[in-house]
Amino acid sequence: MSDTATMHIDGASRGNPGRAAYAIVLVRPGQPVIEEADTIGTASNNVAEYTALVEGLSLAAELGVKKLHVYSDSELLVKQMNGEYKVKNEDLRELYEEACQLRKQFEKVTITHVRREQNKRADQIGNDALDGTPRKRGAPPIEEVPGTRDRDGASRPTPRPVKTSVDDSNVREDAIQCLADAAKHWSAHGLVKLPPEAVWEQLWSILDEAGVLKKKK
């Protein structure tokens, strides 16, 4: 078995510069896959790509990885990190230097350019983070249901059904059922994928604030 971990990274910016996020998919031999993706405020696409590399190297170092093969669909990042291009943009220089320092903590790090279609998972979770579903460091992974696919054909995590407990004698049972059905439908078919319990709380909040239905305190 190889002792080299692999890591796919990606950065996304809606507006370039605009709302941005980074994404990491780290695979270690014999270990569970680790995914991390989060927003970073307003940034360019290149800053987001470099942030993914810095955060990914930091994560791998924390986990004791010694040999790492990084895959990125940013040709600029790959060629700069491999010494083929100079870093002329001052916005990238600090991140570039930080990545170079982190790289020294490993026995070996290779960075390879791949096409976007070969980086689908990192691209997907980065966009999920921009859509409101980040994957925080140390958080448990989102369980995937086999066979669930998005419009691009990539596997998409689907939250498992959860039991919702509501104790409110002032609310009719059919109203509660309508809320539960709406939460499930929104979670499964909404523009942004959310866990059913999160949708449930949002619905309750809207109805509570409007004075339509009240939850027991």
C-alpha positions, 0 to 999 in steps of 0.5 A: 500500500502506498504511503502517499496521501492525495489531496484535491483542492479548489477555490471559487469566487462568484464575481472574481473578486466576489464571495469566495470559498476554498475546498479540500478533499484529502485521502490518506491510505487506509483512513476515512476521506476528509473534506473541508470547505468554507467561505473566506469573504470577498476574494479573487479566484486565485486567492481562493485557490491559494487559500485552498492550498494553504489550508490543505497543507495545514490540515495534512500536516496536522494529521501527520501526513509526510508524503502528499500529492496535491491536485489542482485545476489552477494552472497558475497555482501549479506552475508558480508552486513548481517554479515555472511562473513567478509570483507577480501579484502582491495579493498572492505573494503572502499566500504563496510564501506561506504555502512554501513554508508549509511544504517544508514540513513534509518529506515530499509534496508534488503538485499536479495540474488536472482538468476541472472535470477531474476535480469535481468533488472539490469543486462541488463542496466549494460551491456547497460552501458558497450556497450555505453548506460549509464543511468545517474542520473537525466536523463529521462528514456528511453521509452520502446516499449511493446513487444520488447525482447532481445535474453534472453527474457528480455524486451529491451528499444527501442528508439522512432523514431525521426524527423531528420532535415537536411538543406543542398542544396548541398546534393541530397535527395536520399543521405539524405534518404540513411543516414536516412535509415542507421541510423534507421537500425543501431539503430534497429539492430546494436550490440549496441542499440543507438538512431537514432539521435546519429547514424545520427550524427556519419554517418555525422561525418564519411562522413564529415571527409572523404570529401564525403558529407558536412553539412552546418555550 
